[in-house]
Amino acid sequence: MDTLKNVTKEAVLLAKKWQEMANELLSPKEKTFQNQMMRLLSNSKDKVVLAKMIDQSFRSKKADRVADQIVSLLTAFGIPTFFSKIERILTRIFILLGRYFSIISIPK
């Protein structure tokens, strides 16, 4: 039993060391993305909004319908907090104009 505990303890320490090394090797862009994903995972409301947005974006083939549904969701739930500053700005623009220019704002 002691051998199993020792092996487990060594495995945990080794995994921790590897993770620390991997974190050191991350590029600034990867660190930014990783931080964004941590914000998403720590906010249950953002997870719900994102899931609903994904669900609604695949329900209809009509771009204007998709834009309208996404605007409705964002208006009801708010802009997800895990979005970067520029993504929040673009989302606000989408809320204001996206449904009017859905041919551009909703890619096929």
LINRAHU-V502504 format. One record per residue. N is the residue number from 0. OMEGA is omega in radians with two decimals (none if undefined). Layout:
N_OMEGA + N_OMEGA
//
This chain:
0_3.11 + 1_3.13 + 2_3.13 + 3_3.11 + 4_3.13 + 5_3.14 + 6_3.13 + 7_-3.14 + 8_3.11 + 9_3.13 + 10_3.12 + 11_3.13 + 12_3.12 + 13_3.12 + 14_3.11 + 15_3.13 + 16_3.12 + 17_3.14 + 18_3.11 + 19_3.10 + 20_3.14 + 21_3.11 + 22_3.12 + 23_-3.09 + 24_-3.13 + 25_3.04 + 26_3.09 + 27_3.13 + 28_3.12 + 29_3.11 + 30_3.11 + 31_3.13 + 32_3.14 + 33_3.10 + 34_3.13 + 35_3.13 + 36_3.08 + 37_3.08 + 38_3.10 + 39_-3.07 + 40_-3.11 + 41_-3.11 + 42_-3.07 + 43_3.12 + 44_3.12 + 45_3.11 + 46_3.13 + 47_-3.13 + 48_3.14 + 49_3.12 + 50_3.12 + 51_3.11 + 52_3.13 + 53_3.13 + 54_-3.10 + 55_-3.08 + 56_3.13 + 57_-3.08 + 58_-3.05 + 59_3.06 + 60_-3.09 + 61_-3.09 + 62_-3.13 + 63_3.09 + 64_3.12 + 65_-3.14 + 66_-3.14 + 67_3.14 + 68_-3.14 + 69_3.09 + 70_3.11 + 71_3.11 + 72_-3.11 + 73_3.10 + 74_-3.11 + 75_-3.03 + 76_-3.07 + 77_3.14 + 78_-3.13 + 79_-3.08 + 80_3.14 + 81_3.09 + 82_3.05 + 83_-3.13 + 84_-3.13 + 85_3.12 + 86_3.09 + 87_3.10 + 88_3.13 + 89_3.11 + 90_3.09 + 91_3.09 + 92_3.11 + 93_3.13 + 94_-3.12 + 95_-2.97 + 96_-3.00 + 97_-3.11 + 98_3.13 + 99_3.13 + 100_-3.04 + 101_3.11 + 102_3.13 + 103_-3.01 + 104_3.12 + 105_-3.12 + 106_3.11 + 107_none
//
